[in-house]
Amino acid sequence: MALLAGMLTFVLTCGAELTVVGALFGIRPGGAPAAQGPLAEWSGPDTPPPTPATGSPSPPGKVETKQVTETARIPFPVQIVDDPALPEGQQKVRIRGVTGVKTLTYEVIHVDGEPTDKRLLRSAVTRAPVTQVVAVGTATTAACDPNYSGCVPVAEDVDCAGRGDGPAWVTGTVKVTGSDVYRLDRNGNGVGCDEKN
């Protein structure tokens, strides 16, 4: 019994010493080294160590710079002019407008074949626009017929006051200075709607 107790004491003592020595040299009780860093998960002799990461950053994409041209329309301006030969408010196109064209040159940056940026380099007028000219009438209809001195209204028909069916009438006498379009001077003395007519 004394011999058995001595052997047990030796084993326990040696085991404790080995444990201390293993801790000093990074050896675990199971015989596996105390791994550091990415191998810290290696916990035993039967467990293979993990493979360190070997991936590298993706290479930058292929960058290309190209020049492209585009065309754009230039609206034509409109100029308004007065025309006394046209009735008031009436419009007539004197010069037909023509739309202009400009050419735009851009620098386009492509990364892996896809456009990522675009900036304007220059702009040039390929065809200048032509201004459209529109005439607007300013002529007003006379309130009095110019064939008479004294106001004879401008109407489909005019009669002297108190006779005829109109639709317009003249009050008093008028002098015929042009053509007696309303036949107001019946006796031809040059005066319309006088008592002798």
Backbone as a chain_set.jsonl record, in Angstrom:
{"seq": "MALLAGMLTFVLTCGAELTVVGALFGIRPGGAPAAQGPLAEWSGPDTPPPTPATGSPSPPGKVETKQVTETARIPFPVQIVDDPALPEGQQKVRIRGVTGVKTLTYEVIHVDGEPTDKRLLRSAVTRAPVTQVVAVGTATTAACDPNYSGCVPVAEDVDCAGRGDGPAWVTGTVKVTGSDVYRLDRNGNGVGCDEKN", "coords": {"N": [[0.832, -1.201, 0.0], [1.916, 1.23, 0.761], [3.766, 1.559, -1.254], [2.108, 1.879, -3.496], [0.786, 4.232, -2.865], [2.927, 5.984, -2.977], [3.602, 5.931, -5.687], [1.321, 7.064, -6.816], [1.465, 9.614, -5.783], [3.748, 10.484, -7.103], [2.894, 10.5, -9.785], [0.826, 12.409, -9.756], [2.302, 14.59, -8.994], [4.15, 14.85, -11.076], [2.379, 15.229, -13.181], [1.293, 17.719, -12.593], [3.573, 19.273, -12.825], [4.158, 18.927, -15.526], [1.967, 20.129, -16.645], [2.404, 22.783, -15.944], [4.807, 23.264, -17.298], [3.969, 22.857, -19.923], [2.221, 24.981, -20.236], [4.018, 27.055, -20.169], [5.444, 26.718, -22.55], [3.521, 26.888, -24.488], [2.001, 24.586, -24.914], [-0.8, 22.573, -24.875], [-2.637, 20.467, -22.575], [-3.564, 18.281, -24.085], [-1.651, 17.904, -25.954], [-1.6, 19.562, -28.14], [-0.427, 22.528, -29.685], [-0.713, 25.808, -28.237], [-2.334, 27.748, -30.14], [-1.957, 30.879, -31.867], [-3.455, 33.93, -33.108], [-4.812, 33.553, -36.417], [-4.841, 30.782, -36.178], [-5.955, 30.067, -33.814], [-8.16, 28.52, -33.375], [-7.41, 25.955, -33.56], [-7.546, 23.192, -31.699], [-6.714, 20.724, -30.929], [-4.745, 17.666, -31.467], [-5.987, 16.15, -33.417], [-7.458, 17.864, -34.89], [-7.494, 19.627, -37.847], [-5.557, 22.515, -38.741], [-7.022, 25.73, -39.461], [-7.313, 27.12, -42.775], [-5.471, 29.929, -43.699], [-6.808, 33.128, -44.756], [-6.6, 33.888, -48.158], [-7.515, 35.634, -50.067], [-7.565, 38.45, -52.387], [-7.922, 42.015, -53.019], [-10.383, 43.044, -55.469], [-9.383, 43.709, -58.807], [-9.106, 47.052, -60.2], [-11.717, 48.394, -62.375], [-11.807, 48.389, -65.995], [-11.061, 51.384, -67.527], [-12.272, 53.648, -69.881], [-12.179, 56.403, -72.122], [-14.288, 58.226, -74.16], [-15.336, 60.187, -76.998], [-18.385, 61.605, -77.92], [-20.928, 62.729, -80.171], [-23.839, 64.756, -80.349], [-26.961, 66.017, -81.618], [-29.025, 68.919, -81.36], [-32.113, 70.727, -81.352], [-32.673, 74.143, -82.245], [-34.928, 76.432, -81.283], [-36.807, 78.637, -83.384], [-36.905, 82.223, -83.295], [-39.673, 84.557, -82.94], [-40.923, 87.334, -84.608], [-42.947, 90.167, -84.3], [-44.708, 92.368, -86.358], [-46.265, 95.496, -87.189], [-48.928, 95.971, -89.509], [-50.4, 98.147, -91.545], [-51.945, 97.634, -93.724], [-53.512, 95.468, -93.31], [-56.617, 94.355, -91.87], [-57.52, 95.411, -88.583], [-56.071, 93.505, -86.007], [-55.904, 91.163, -87.51], [-53.76, 88.484, -88.507], [-50.809, 87.585, -90.31], [-48.407, 85.447, -91.685], [-45.363, 86.572, -92.694], [-42.683, 85.846, -93.13], [-41.602, 82.605, -93.048], [-40.619, 80.766, -90.234], [-37.601, 78.918, -89.459], [-36.328, 76.076, -87.893], [-33.299, 75.884, -86.049], [-30.111, 74.094, -85.793], [-27.865, 72.586, -83.511], [-24.642, 71.241, -82.712], [-23.462, 69.073, -80.279], [-20.666, 68.172, -78.403], [-19.515, 65.605, -76.399], [-17.607, 64.287, -73.629], [-17.323, 61.045, -72.607], [-17.035, 58.815, -69.965], [-16.262, 55.443, -69.554], [-16.584, 52.591, -67.531], [-15.592, 49.369, -67.391], [-17.042, 49.041, -69.725], [-19.453, 50.316, -69.229], [-21.168, 53.429, -69.22], [-20.225, 56.003, -67.02], [-19.791, 58.665, -66.464], [-20.313, 61.946, -67.821], [-19.54, 64.77, -69.714], [-19.876, 68.055, -71.097], [-18.006, 69.116, -73.832], [-17.859, 70.947, -76.007], [-19.954, 73.185, -77.92], [-21.547, 73.808, -80.96], [-23.07, 75.817, -83.45], [-24.76, 74.376, -85.996], [-26.686, 74.885, -87.921], [-28.122, 77.946, -88.312], [-31.038, 79.347, -86.779], [-33.983, 80.602, -88.46], [-35.659, 83.613, -88.239], [-39.098, 83.934, -87.626], [-41.475, 86.006, -89.124], [-44.286, 87.781, -88.297], [-47.058, 89.5, -89.372], [-49.277, 91.899, -88.058], [-52.424, 93.202, -88.4], [-53.351, 96.674, -88.436], [-55.189, 98.373, -89.411], [-58.115, 100.265, -89.093], [-61.666, 100.197, -89.257], [-63.365, 102.744, -90.867], [-65.453, 105.087, -89.197], [-67.075, 106.801, -90.501], [-68.273, 107.211, -93.814], [-65.926, 107.814, -96.359], [-66.734, 109.028, -98.723], [-68.376, 111.108, -98.361], [-68.855, 114.4, -97.043], [-69.305, 115.315, -93.815], [-70.77, 113.203, -91.521], [-71.501, 110.142, -92.735], [-72.683, 107.064, -91.92], [-70.948, 103.921, -92.17], [-72.417, 101.308, -93.685], [-74.588, 98.585, -94.687], [-76.642, 99.718, -96.149], [-77.678, 103.119, -96.45], [-79.972, 105.616, -95.587], [-81.718, 108.766, -95.957], [-82.791, 110.558, -93.07], [-86.027, 109.717, -91.93], [-86.993, 108.48, -94.176], [-86.956, 105.553, -96.305], [-85.606, 102.198, -95.623], [-83.322, 101.814, -94.185], [-80.434, 99.877, -93.161], [-79.291, 102.047, -91.769], [-79.316, 105.592, -91.067], [-79.143, 109.059, -92.139], [-78.854, 112.098, -90.494], [-79.806, 115.325, -91.205], [-78.11, 117.35, -93.71], [-75.646, 116.289, -96.135], [-72.533, 116.571, -97.87], [-71.658, 115.464, -101.032], [-68.634, 114.111, -101.757], [-67.276, 112.242, -103.088], [-68.065, 109.218, -104.505], [-71.517, 108.747, -104.787], [-72.524, 106.481, -103.078], [-74.717, 105.647, -101.613], [-76.846, 106.831, -102.78], [-77.837, 109.33, -101.879], [-77.958, 111.911, -102.851], [-80.274, 112.776, -104.742], [-81.101, 114.604, -106.705], [-78.8, 115.398, -107.861], [-77.354, 117.717, -107.175], [-75.132, 117.772, -105.636], [-75.479, 117.764, -102.94], [-76.56, 115.829, -100.319], [-79.596, 114.513, -98.965], [-80.911, 116.954, -98.702], [-83.63, 119.312, -98.585], [-84.686, 119.308, -101.112], [-84.335, 116.821, -102.115]], "CA": [[0.0, 0.0, 0.0], [2.795, 2.399, 0.82], [4.348, 1.719, -2.588], [1.059, 2.402, -4.389], [0.552, 5.634, -2.523], [4.06, 6.768, -3.458], [3.5, 6.065, -7.148], [0.234, 8.011, -7.101], [1.97, 10.956, -5.487], [4.675, 10.839, -8.183], [2.117, 10.797, -11.005], [0.146, 13.685, -9.58], [3.301, 15.653, -8.97], [4.679, 15.019, -12.444], [1.328, 15.802, -14.045], [1.187, 19.151, -12.324], [4.737, 19.929, -13.383], [4.023, 18.945, -16.99], [0.966, 21.146, -16.99], [3.049, 24.085, -15.825], [5.778, 23.385, -18.393], [3.222, 23.017, -21.186], [1.688, 26.343, -20.306], [5.106, 27.968, -20.472], [5.874, 26.549, -23.947], [2.39, 26.971, -25.413], [1.478, 23.257, -25.222], [-1.978, 22.241, -24.073], [-2.561, 19.113, -22.018], [-3.827, 17.258, -25.097], [-0.523, 17.785, -26.854], [-1.692, 20.522, -29.246], [0.125, 23.84, -29.323], [-1.676, 26.902, -28.007], [-2.198, 28.571, -31.35], [-2.243, 32.298, -31.781], [-3.924, 34.55, -34.356], [-5.829, 32.834, -37.186], [-4.85, 29.356, -35.848], [-6.402, 29.924, -32.427], [-9.231, 27.535, -33.276], [-6.837, 24.592, -33.558], [-7.632, 22.861, -30.278], [-6.266, 19.385, -30.614], [-3.914, 17.043, -32.499], [-6.812, 15.559, -34.476], [-8.195, 18.927, -35.587], [-6.581, 20.315, -38.777], [-5.581, 23.978, -38.593], [-7.767, 26.42, -40.533], [-6.515, 27.707, -43.856], [-5.521, 31.406, -43.644], [-7.45, 33.788, -45.905], [-5.635, 34.252, -49.202], [-8.171, 36.486, -51.056], [-6.978, 39.768, -52.635], [-8.939, 42.956, -53.524], [-10.687, 42.959, -56.895], [-8.646, 44.727, -59.572], [-9.979, 48.139, -60.67], [-12.319, 48.151, -63.671], [-11.172, 48.978, -67.174], [-11.581, 52.735, -67.742], [-12.097, 54.16, -71.236], [-12.743, 57.728, -72.377], [-14.719, 58.357, -75.546], [-16.042, 61.411, -77.378], [-19.598, 61.359, -78.695], [-21.601, 63.954, -80.616], [-25.293, 64.736, -80.423], [-27.544, 67.228, -82.201], [-30.185, 69.455, -80.646], [-32.83, 71.744, -82.11], [-32.689, 75.518, -81.747], [-36.215, 77.029, -81.686], [-36.677, 79.921, -84.081], [-37.619, 83.332, -82.648], [-40.821, 85.113, -83.666], [-40.965, 88.794, -84.595], [-44.266, 90.715, -84.63], [-44.643, 93.702, -86.972], [-47.569, 96.083, -87.525], [-49.206, 96.095, -90.944], [-51.607, 98.965, -91.71], [-52.734, 97.164, -94.861], [-54.388, 94.385, -92.854], [-57.613, 94.773, -90.88], [-57.019, 95.395, -87.21], [-56.082, 92.215, -85.326], [-55.641, 90.04, -88.41], [-52.346, 88.113, -88.549], [-50.343, 86.91, -91.513], [-46.981, 85.129, -91.637], [-44.626, 87.148, -93.817], [-41.5, 84.995, -93.324], [-41.751, 81.363, -92.298], [-39.463, 80.456, -89.398], [-36.922, 77.637, -89.657], [-35.627, 75.635, -86.693], [-31.857, 75.709, -86.191], [-29.515, 72.852, -85.283], [-26.54, 72.726, -82.915], [-23.942, 69.981, -82.469], [-22.883, 69.021, -78.94], [-19.622, 67.156, -78.263], [-19.378, 65.206, -74.997], [-16.63, 63.286, -73.21], [-18.023, 60.035, -71.812], [-16.138, 57.864, -69.303], [-16.829, 54.109, -69.39], [-15.891, 51.655, -66.654], [-16.025, 48.024, -67.786], [-18.018, 49.14, -70.806], [-20.658, 51.031, -68.821], [-20.927, 54.866, -69.032], [-20.349, 56.44, -65.626], [-19.71, 60.123, -66.351], [-20.478, 62.613, -69.117], [-19.419, 66.222, -69.591], [-19.909, 68.757, -72.377], [-16.737, 69.709, -74.239], [-18.105, 72.132, -76.841], [-21.243, 73.292, -78.607], [-21.401, 74.611, -82.176], [-24.303, 75.962, -84.229], [-24.617, 73.791, -87.326], [-27.577, 75.653, -88.8], [-28.744, 79.027, -87.543], [-32.487, 79.435, -86.98], [-34.502, 81.733, -89.231], [-36.726, 84.284, -87.497], [-40.418, 84.002, -88.262], [-42.039, 87.351, -89.061], [-45.748, 87.757, -88.342], [-47.653, 90.836, -89.483], [-50.562, 92.073, -87.371], [-53.123, 94.343, -88.991], [-53.678, 97.814, -87.576], [-56.176, 99.224, -90.083], [-59.419, 100.302, -88.439], [-62.785, 100.528, -90.138], [-63.793, 104.134, -90.665], [-66.805, 105.235, -88.659], [-67.845, 107.577, -91.476], [-67.909, 106.913, -95.199], [-65.098, 108.912, -96.881], [-67.316, 109.613, -99.939], [-69.256, 112.227, -97.993], [-68.404, 115.345, -96.042], [-70.385, 115.134, -92.866], [-70.633, 111.771, -91.234], [-72.45, 109.139, -93.228], [-72.185, 105.801, -91.371], [-70.623, 102.82, -93.079], [-73.389, 100.251, -93.452], [-75.04, 97.913, -95.909], [-77.4, 100.748, -96.868], [-77.937, 104.312, -95.64], [-81.038, 106.477, -96.122], [-81.927, 110.032, -95.251], [-83.692, 110.4, -91.932], [-87.447, 109.829, -92.216], [-87.414, 107.707, -95.337], [-86.188, 104.339, -96.559], [-85.64, 101.128, -94.61], [-82.03, 101.658, -93.494], [-80.506, 99.879, -91.692], [-78.7, 103.234, -91.14], [-79.907, 106.834, -91.568], [-78.365, 110.285, -91.999], [-79.615, 113.24, -89.984], [-79.297, 116.569, -91.785], [-77.559, 117.263, -95.061], [-74.24, 115.925, -96.282], [-72.009, 116.914, -99.18], [-71.056, 114.324, -101.726], [-67.259, 114.442, -102.167], [-66.761, 111.128, -103.879], [-69.138, 108.494, -105.184], [-72.746, 108.709, -103.979], [-72.8, 105.042, -103.01], [-76.006, 105.385, -100.968], [-77.862, 107.585, -103.541], [-78.439, 110.344, -101.01], [-78.143, 113.126, -103.664], [-81.149, 112.312, -105.819], [-81.221, 115.598, -107.784], [-77.496, 115.629, -108.443], [-76.792, 119.04, -106.883], [-73.946, 117.614, -104.808], [-75.844, 117.763, -101.523], [-77.467, 114.737, -100.023], [-80.593, 114.643, -97.898], [-81.451, 118.305, -98.526], [-85.093, 119.308, -98.704], [-85.074, 119.133, -102.497], [-84.183, 115.416, -102.498]], "C": [[0.865, 1.25, 0.0], [3.421, 2.666, -0.521], [3.357, 2.322, -3.555], [0.797, 3.867, -4.124], [1.69, 6.494, -3.019], [4.003, 6.989, -4.946], [2.431, 7.079, -7.52], [0.69, 9.439, -6.862], [2.9, 11.425, -6.583], [3.936, 11.249, -9.449], [1.454, 12.152, -10.9], [1.138, 14.832, -9.635], [3.843, 15.917, -10.358], [3.65, 15.639, -13.378], [1.201, 17.293, -13.845], [2.36, 19.886, -12.927], [4.645, 20.022, -14.891], [3.018, 19.999, -17.44], [1.571, 22.542, -16.961], [4.012, 24.297, -16.969], [5.068, 23.594, -19.719], [2.667, 24.415, -21.332], [2.779, 27.327, -20.674], [5.5, 27.906, -21.937], [4.716, 26.518, -24.927], [1.839, 25.626, -25.805], [0.333, 22.972, -24.285], [-1.849, 20.82, -23.561], [-2.788, 18.051, -23.064], [-2.696, 17.112, -26.077], [-0.538, 18.787, -27.976], [-1.122, 21.851, -28.827], [-0.977, 24.856, -29.118], [-1.512, 27.894, -29.137], [-2.575, 30.007, -31.085], [-2.791, 32.774, -33.127], [-4.937, 33.683, -35.069], [-5.873, 31.349, -36.885], [-5.349, 29.097, -34.444], [-7.474, 28.868, -32.284], [-8.696, 26.101, -33.286], [-6.69, 24.138, -32.123], [-7.133, 21.473, -29.961], [-5.464, 18.781, -31.738], [-4.717, 16.47, -33.643], [-7.58, 16.599, -35.268], [-7.25, 19.659, -36.523], [-6.668, 21.818, -38.598], [-6.353, 24.62, -39.736], [-6.819, 27.024, -41.558], [-6.599, 29.224, -43.779], [-6.152, 31.973, -44.909], [-6.384, 34.236, -46.895], [-6.24, 35.17, -50.255], [-7.482, 37.84, -51.183], [-8.051, 40.694, -53.18], [-9.129, 42.81, -55.03], [-9.923, 44.045, -57.642], [-9.59, 45.817, -60.046], [-10.497, 47.847, -62.071], [-11.553, 48.841, -64.788], [-11.836, 50.311, -67.489], [-11.25, 53.18, -69.167], [-12.77, 55.524, -71.349], [-13.056, 57.857, -73.863], [-15.381, 59.719, -75.752], [-17.235, 61.04, -78.254], [-20.212, 62.709, -79.062], [-23.098, 63.724, -80.682], [-25.759, 66.036, -81.073], [-28.778, 67.629, -81.407], [-30.811, 70.56, -81.493], [-32.706, 73.106, -81.424], [-34.006, 76.146, -82.197], [-36.0, 78.373, -82.371], [-37.442, 81.005, -83.323], [-38.747, 83.832, -83.542], [-40.812, 86.627, -83.493], [-42.34, 89.264, -85.064], [-44.082, 92.121, -85.201], [-46.064, 94.179, -87.266], [-47.708, 96.216, -89.04], [-50.496, 96.889, -91.122], [-52.468, 98.531, -92.888], [-53.687, 96.04, -94.482], [-55.411, 94.935, -91.877], [-57.065, 94.589, -89.468], [-57.176, 94.008, -86.576], [-55.792, 91.022, -86.218], [-54.139, 89.776, -88.492], [-52.029, 87.375, -89.85], [-48.838, 86.697, -91.414], [-46.308, 85.666, -92.895], [-43.394, 86.305, -94.147], [-41.659, 83.766, -92.436], [-40.476, 81.063, -91.519], [-38.903, 79.073, -89.681], [-36.141, 77.304, -88.386], [-34.141, 75.441, -86.978], [-31.393, 74.393, -85.588], [-28.153, 73.186, -84.674], [-25.966, 71.344, -82.62], [-23.223, 70.062, -81.13], [-21.871, 67.88, -78.882], [-19.395, 66.885, -76.781], [-18.183, 64.271, -74.825], [-17.339, 62.33, -72.255], [-16.997, 59.05, -71.259], [-16.885, 56.554, -69.088], [-15.952, 53.299, -68.436], [-16.459, 50.273, -66.927], [-17.151, 48.085, -68.811], [-19.282, 49.895, -70.478], [-20.345, 52.516, -68.637], [-21.178, 55.283, -67.589], [-20.32, 57.954, -65.469], [-19.761, 60.732, -67.747], [-20.372, 64.115, -68.897], [-19.32, 66.847, -70.98], [-18.551, 69.396, -72.657], [-16.945, 70.986, -75.041], [-19.476, 72.027, -77.498], [-21.07, 74.233, -79.793], [-22.728, 74.636, -82.928], [-24.044, 75.436, -85.638], [-25.476, 74.524, -88.344], [-28.302, 76.69, -87.955], [-30.248, 79.054, -87.799], [-32.854, 80.679, -87.776], [-35.696, 82.314, -88.479], [-38.029, 84.292, -88.3], [-41.007, 85.394, -88.044], [-43.546, 87.255, -89.266], [-46.257, 89.195, -88.366], [-49.012, 90.84, -88.797], [-51.205, 93.345, -87.904], [-53.459, 95.419, -87.984], [-54.74, 98.713, -88.196], [-57.519, 99.129, -89.368], [-60.485, 100.705, -89.451], [-63.27, 101.94, -89.832], [-65.219, 104.188, -90.139], [-67.697, 105.98, -89.634], [-67.352, 107.259, -92.884], [-67.127, 108.088, -95.79], [-65.649, 109.556, -98.164], [-68.181, 110.835, -99.647], [-68.549, 113.116, -96.984], [-69.55, 115.55, -95.08], [-70.493, 113.628, -92.679], [-71.809, 110.968, -91.769], [-71.928, 107.793, -92.749], [-71.899, 104.774, -92.464], [-71.55, 101.669, -92.736], [-73.762, 99.614, -94.78], [-75.848, 98.868, -96.775], [-77.678, 101.893, -95.908], [-79.006, 105.141, -96.347], [-81.066, 107.783, -95.35], [-82.948, 109.813, -94.148], [-85.137, 110.602, -92.36], [-87.887, 109.088, -93.461], [-86.48, 106.492, -95.522], [-86.223, 103.369, -95.387], [-84.271, 100.844, -93.977], [-81.21, 100.473, -94.004], [-79.854, 101.067, -90.997], [-79.285, 104.478, -91.804], [-78.968, 108.015, -91.317], [-79.289, 111.391, -91.511], [-79.002, 114.525, -90.525], [-78.723, 116.32, -93.167], [-76.088, 116.897, -95.031], [-73.807, 116.3, -97.694], [-71.334, 115.693, -99.783], [-69.682, 114.754, -102.24], [-66.636, 113.344, -103.024], [-67.878, 110.5, -104.676], [-70.348, 108.418, -104.257], [-73.233, 107.267, -103.888], [-74.172, 104.742, -102.409], [-77.155, 106.138, -101.654], [-78.612, 108.583, -102.646], [-78.702, 111.659, -101.764], [-78.976, 112.751, -104.895], [-81.238, 113.315, -106.983], [-79.872, 115.982, -108.38], [-76.892, 116.983, -108.179], [-75.574, 118.975, -105.964], [-74.218, 117.607, -103.326], [-76.848, 116.642, -101.302], [-78.372, 115.064, -98.864], [-81.003, 116.104, -97.667], [-82.951, 118.246, -98.808], [-85.545, 119.052, -100.132], [-84.983, 117.672, -102.932], [-85.359, 114.587, -101.997]], "O": [[0.563, 2.219, -0.696], [3.603, 3.818, -0.914], [3.717, 3.186, -4.354], [0.608, 4.652, -5.053], [1.462, 7.626, -3.444], [4.306, 8.077, -5.435], [2.62, 7.87, -8.444], [0.36, 10.352, -7.619], [2.877, 12.594, -6.969], [4.303, 12.223, -10.106], [1.506, 12.953, -11.834], [0.88, 15.884, -10.221], [3.981, 17.068, -10.772], [3.978, 16.452, -14.242], [1.023, 18.046, -14.802], [2.203, 20.977, -13.475], [4.997, 21.042, -15.484], [3.192, 20.663, -18.462], [1.298, 23.374, -17.827], [4.049, 25.378, -17.557], [5.499, 24.4, -20.544], [2.646, 24.971, -22.43], [2.538, 28.303, -21.384], [5.856, 28.931, -22.519], [4.907, 26.157, -26.089], [1.268, 25.486, -26.886], [0.456, 23.104, -23.067], [-1.032, 20.05, -24.066], [-2.223, 16.966, -22.929], [-2.77, 16.264, -26.966], [0.438, 18.866, -28.721], [-1.326, 22.264, -27.686], [-2.037, 24.781, -29.739], [-0.651, 28.773, -29.09], [-3.387, 30.316, -30.213], [-2.617, 32.113, -34.151], [-5.83, 33.126, -34.431], [-6.83, 30.683, -37.28], [-5.175, 27.992, -33.93], [-7.689, 28.359, -31.184], [-9.442, 25.151, -33.049], [-5.822, 24.626, -31.399], [-7.135, 21.083, -28.793], [-5.479, 19.302, -32.853], [-4.188, 16.313, -34.743], [-8.282, 16.257, -36.22], [-6.286, 20.264, -36.055], [-7.747, 22.345, -38.329], [-6.342, 24.112, -40.857], [-5.684, 27.387, -41.25], [-7.704, 29.768, -43.792], [-6.051, 31.388, -45.987], [-5.399, 34.875, -46.526], [-5.576, 35.474, -51.246], [-6.887, 38.332, -50.224], [-9.022, 40.208, -53.759], [-8.193, 42.502, -55.769], [-9.825, 45.176, -57.165], [-10.768, 45.544, -60.277], [-9.846, 47.162, -62.86], [-10.761, 49.753, -64.554], [-13.048, 50.363, -67.696], [-10.103, 53.099, -69.605], [-13.811, 55.762, -70.738], [-12.197, 57.625, -74.713], [-15.912, 60.32, -74.818], [-17.111, 60.264, -79.202], [-20.035, 63.7, -78.354], [-23.562, 62.637, -81.025], [-25.036, 67.032, -81.075], [-29.481, 66.783, -80.854], [-30.123, 71.241, -82.253], [-32.644, 73.204, -80.198], [-34.186, 76.375, -83.393], [-35.124, 79.148, -81.986], [-38.508, 80.738, -82.769], [-38.772, 83.564, -84.743], [-40.707, 87.137, -82.378], [-42.838, 88.816, -86.097], [-43.395, 92.957, -84.614], [-46.953, 93.377, -87.554], [-46.752, 96.528, -89.75], [-51.58, 96.359, -90.875], [-53.595, 99.002, -93.041], [-54.579, 95.698, -95.258], [-55.12, 95.873, -91.134], [-56.244, 93.707, -89.215], [-58.256, 93.417, -86.599], [-55.458, 89.953, -85.708], [-53.339, 90.71, -88.54], [-52.857, 86.651, -90.403], [-48.085, 87.621, -91.105], [-46.639, 85.269, -94.012], [-43.096, 86.076, -95.319], [-41.83, 83.881, -91.223], [-39.38, 81.101, -92.077], [-39.631, 78.168, -90.089], [-35.392, 78.132, -87.868], [-33.767, 74.899, -88.018], [-32.167, 73.672, -84.958], [-27.384, 73.964, -85.239], [-26.699, 70.402, -82.319], [-22.469, 71.001, -80.875], [-22.181, 66.752, -79.266], [-19.119, 67.799, -76.004], [-17.797, 63.557, -75.751], [-17.884, 62.744, -71.231], [-16.182, 58.514, -72.01], [-17.98, 56.532, -68.526], [-14.725, 53.326, -68.532], [-17.648, 50.026, -66.726], [-18.089, 47.289, -68.772], [-20.116, 50.103, -71.36], [-19.365, 52.853, -67.973], [-22.213, 54.956, -67.009], [-20.775, 58.478, -64.452], [-19.317, 60.127, -68.723], [-21.024, 64.672, -68.013], [-18.762, 66.261, -71.907], [-18.014, 70.125, -71.824], [-16.285, 71.994, -74.788], [-20.064, 70.951, -77.614], [-20.515, 75.322, -79.653], [-23.419, 73.622, -83.032], [-23.22, 75.977, -86.376], [-25.058, 74.757, -89.478], [-29.008, 76.352, -87.004], [-30.686, 78.809, -88.924], [-32.132, 81.676, -87.769], [-36.63, 81.593, -88.127], [-38.047, 84.613, -89.488], [-41.035, 85.898, -86.921], [-44.02, 86.721, -90.269], [-45.93, 89.999, -87.493], [-49.797, 89.902, -88.94], [-50.612, 94.423, -87.865], [-53.804, 95.135, -86.837], [-55.15, 99.701, -87.588], [-57.997, 98.034, -89.075], [-60.22, 101.465, -90.383], [-63.549, 102.281, -88.682], [-66.084, 103.431, -90.579], [-68.918, 105.826, -89.615], [-66.157, 107.063, -93.107], [-67.591, 109.227, -95.738], [-65.081, 110.537, -98.642], [-68.656, 111.509, -100.561], [-67.748, 112.647, -96.175], [-70.65, 115.921, -95.489], [-70.314, 112.873, -93.635], [-72.946, 111.103, -91.315], [-70.825, 107.404, -93.132], [-72.523, 104.768, -93.525], [-71.485, 101.115, -91.639], [-73.317, 100.04, -95.846], [-75.748, 98.83, -98.002], [-77.886, 101.682, -94.713], [-78.947, 105.34, -97.561], [-80.522, 107.896, -94.252], [-83.853, 108.988, -94.274], [-85.442, 111.555, -93.076], [-89.079, 109.076, -93.767], [-85.382, 106.434, -94.97], [-86.774, 103.655, -94.324], [-84.064, 99.814, -93.334], [-81.304, 100.119, -95.179], [-79.847, 101.122, -89.768], [-79.701, 104.431, -92.961], [-78.123, 107.984, -90.422], [-80.375, 111.591, -92.054], [-77.815, 114.783, -90.327], [-78.836, 115.225, -93.72], [-75.38, 117.15, -94.056], [-74.629, 116.34, -98.609], [-70.554, 114.996, -99.134], [-69.582, 115.662, -103.065], [-65.572, 113.536, -103.613], [-68.563, 111.18, -105.441], [-70.219, 108.068, -103.084], [-74.213, 106.88, -104.525], [-74.735, 103.68, -102.674], [-78.293, 106.098, -101.186], [-79.84, 108.662, -102.66], [-79.57, 112.435, -101.365], [-78.431, 112.448, -105.956], [-81.432, 112.907, -108.128], [-79.808, 116.798, -109.3], [-75.979, 117.382, -108.902], [-75.046, 120.01, -105.558], [-73.293, 117.46, -102.527], [-77.849, 116.53, -102.009], [-78.003, 115.771, -97.926], [-81.401, 116.461, -96.558], [-83.463, 117.209, -99.23], [-86.678, 118.621, -100.347], [-85.492, 117.311, -103.994], [-85.404, 113.378, -102.225]]}, "num_chains": 1, "name": "protein.A"}
